[in-house]
Amino acid sequence: MGGSKIVFSKGTQLTVYIDNRKGTLAALATFLGRHGVNIYGLTLADTEGHGYARLIVDDTEKARQLVEDSGELVAAREVLLIRVPNEPGELGRVLELLARNNLNIEYGYSSGGPGDEKSIVLVPSDIRAALDVLKAL
């Protein structure tokens, strides 16, 4: 299936800086859910006593404003959103194409289960160039 079509677009990721303690992530997810914001993607990282949650949501501006108004530090960043068939080699095919075109991946995360498409969030060194390169697939 090495020639399967992928779907990609530019998106926005929110980074919310939170305390690294029990219940903080639950409170954030509950707060956004109560305000009708759906979380599509999530990754977490921690530092000494603090952490951050990177979120892909259905209404980025609403979520950013809600979090900001609640007093939490939040930042927005453009990301590359990709869906590929969840089959061996599909992610490699995308990453090799980007690498051949001198695009570095700063970080990324993904999800998917057996039989599902794999959803990938990537932060390339140049998002516009990455979008142009992916049009060749």
Buried (B, 14 or more C-beta within 10 A) or exposed (E): EEEEEBEBEEBBBBBBBBEBEEEBBEEBBEBBEEEEBEBEBBBEEEEEEBBBBBBBBEBBEBBBEBBBEEEBEBEEEEBBBBBBBBEEEBBEBBBEBBEEBEBEBEEBBBBBEEEEBBBBBBBBEBBEBBBEBBEEB
